């Protein structure tokens, strides 16, 4: 029961803080850093699939990723994010790159949140350095994925505008 927070029960029945006490927000940030790294890289790959120009493959990747996110954890954040990515992956058959944009943006935001918590807490904990590294990798990967997705959405919009103006 006390393993997650680094608290060992004492003989008096009251928990004592050990040398590696971590706050609940720090522990959440450590766990979220794993999510940010894994899905930040996934968001980058999802965005790169859009560069290849295979919308059906991108939709399949989006659906698979969304199911994986929904099953990642029981927290409401993961269920909502998974559902939103799923909807945009399905809509992506008509408007490509939306799913990858949403996923990349959400992971980027979560990565920034994790880095903010790690900046304030847990520097003495042995999990701080690897967690920070994971969060940085995922945040950068999802940021690049977001830039790719936004650029592709911009190019798609320009292409549609050029087609419509060419018909006038």
N, C-alpha and C positions, 0 to 999 in steps of 0.2 A: 504494500500500500504506500509506503513512504519512499520507494526507490526512485520514482520519477522526480521528486523534488530534493533529493539528496539529504533527507532528514532521517535520522536514526532514532528510534524510540529509546528513551532513557528508562532507568529503573523506577523513576517516580511516575511513569505513565505519560509524562509530557514530552513531546518531541524536542530534541536538541538539534540545533543547526550544525551540520558538519562543515568541514573546510570547503566543500564544493557545493554549498547551498545555491540553488538557482530558483529564481522567481517563476511563477506560472507563465508569465509573458515571455521570459527567456526560453523556457522549455517549448512553448508554442512556436517561437521563432526558430529554434533548432529543428523542430519537425517540419515547419513550413519551408525551411531552406532546402530540405530534400525535395519537396514538391516543386519549388521554384527552379531548382537545377534541372530536374527531370523534364518538367513540362515546359521550361524555357527553351531547352534544346528541341523538344517536340514542336513547339510553336514555330521555331526557326525552320524546321524541316517542313512543317505544314505550309509555311509561306513559300518555301522554295518549290514545293510541288505546284504551286500556282504559277511560278515562272515557267515551268515546263508546259503549262497550258492544257492540262488534262483535268477538266472540271469534275468528271465523274470520279477520278482517283482522289481528288481533293475532298470531295464530298464523303467518300468512303473513309478517308483518313480522319476527317472531322467527326464523323459518327463514331468511329472507334475511339478516338481521343476523348470524346464527350462521355462515352460509357465508362471509360477508364477513370475519368475525373470523378464521376458520380459515385463510383465504388471506392475511391481512394480513401475517403474518410467519412465519418458520419456527420461532420459539421455541416451546417446549413450552407456555408460559403461554397463548398465543393458540389453540393447537389444543385444549387442555383447556377453556378458556373457551367457545370456539365450540361444542364438543360438548355441554357442560352447558347452554348457552342453547338449543341445538337440542332437547335432551331435554325441557326445561321448556316450550319453545314447543309441542311436540307434546302434552305432558301438559296444557298450558294449555287445550286443548279441553274438558277436564273440570274443571280447577281453574284458572280464569283468574288472570292477574296474576303467576304464578310466574316466567315468563320475564323479564318486565320488572323484577321485584324482584331476581332473580339478576344480571341485566346491570347494573342501576343500582348494586347493592352492590359488584360486582366493579370497576366503573369508578371508583366512589368510593374504594375501597381503593387502586387503582392511582394515582389522582390524589394521594392523601395521601402515598403512597410517593414519587412524583415530586417533590412539593413539599418533602418532607423532604430528598431529595438536593440539590435546588436551593438549599435553605436553607444547606447545608453547603459547597457547591462551586460554582465557576464564575462567581462574581459579576463577574469581570473579562472574561469571554467575551462576545462580541457576541450570542450566541444565548441568553444567560441571561434577558434581559428578555422577549423574545417567548415563550420556552419557559415561563417562569413564568406569563405571561398566559394562554397556552393551557391550562396545567394548572389554573389557577384557574377559568377558564370551564367546562372539562369537569367539574371536581370539583363546582362549584356546580350545574351542570345535572343531573349524575347524582344528586346529593344531593336535589334537588327531585324528580327522577323516583322515587327510592327512597321519599321521603315519600308521594308520590302512590300508589305501588304498595302500600305498607304500609297506607295509609288505605283503599284499595279492598279489600284482603284483610281488613281488620278489619270493614269494612261488610258484606262478603260473609259472613263468619263470623257476625256479628250477625243478618243476614237468615236464614241457615240455622238458627241457634239459635232465632230467633223462630218460624220455620215449624214446627220440631220441637216446641217448647213449646206452640204453638197447637193441635197435633194431640193433645196428651195430654189 
